[in-house]
Amino acid sequence: MMNLFDYEPDRQKNWLPYDGTVNYYDKLLSQSEADFFLNKLLETIQWENDRAVLFGKEIITKRKVAWYGTEPYQYTYSNTTKHALPWTPELLVLKTLVEKETGETFNSCLLNLYHTGEEGMSWHSDAEADLKKDGAIGSLSFGAERKFAFKHKQSKEKVELLLEHGSLLVMKDATQTFWLHRLPPSKKIATPRVNLTFRTIDE
């Protein structure tokens, strides 16, 4: 008989119906650990406004980003190029934790800071040429709980999850080829969310 109070979320469950793999690891860290890392990341990361070039015009986003890695890797998206900064002690601890949980290895991390729920991310896939094809992306969330959505590029079928403070979401296999994802804005959320996406740059 299953005791509901001992319920462990199924980390092997694939949240996508086909054409890719998404696993949700629920809360990887306790409330106090997650609070500690949220505060450390807000204080120690070299945040800067993201820049994108659309239709020849430079747009500066409200959300902030940072790019870290094992080497000063170049990473190009939205027609802008970043060079990775060396890992901070906290990022190395989190990278090791995500690698241990997933059995994957990562050499870089793109961080996003959403100050309130009004800042989000439109539909896109992480399929830049620099990234390992069909490689895993480990997405750690801190701060405000936010909805996260997937949409199949052909069928338009949608899947939604709620990403909790201290939780891990892993996207791998053909997910980026067949699915878009987004962080929908929400006027109800007034607190920040920090998201770390651990990735593998093809060297």
Secondary structure, DSSP 8 states (H G I E B T S, - for coil): ---GGG----TT---SSSSSEEEEEEESS-HHHHHHHHHHHHHHS--EEEEEEETTEEEEEEEEEEEEESS--EEEETTEEEE-EE--HHHHHHHHHHHHHHS---SEEEEEEESSTT--EEEE----TTB-TT--EEEEEEES-EEEEEEETTT--EEEEEE-TTEEEEEETTHHHHEEEEE---TT--S-EEEEEEE-B--
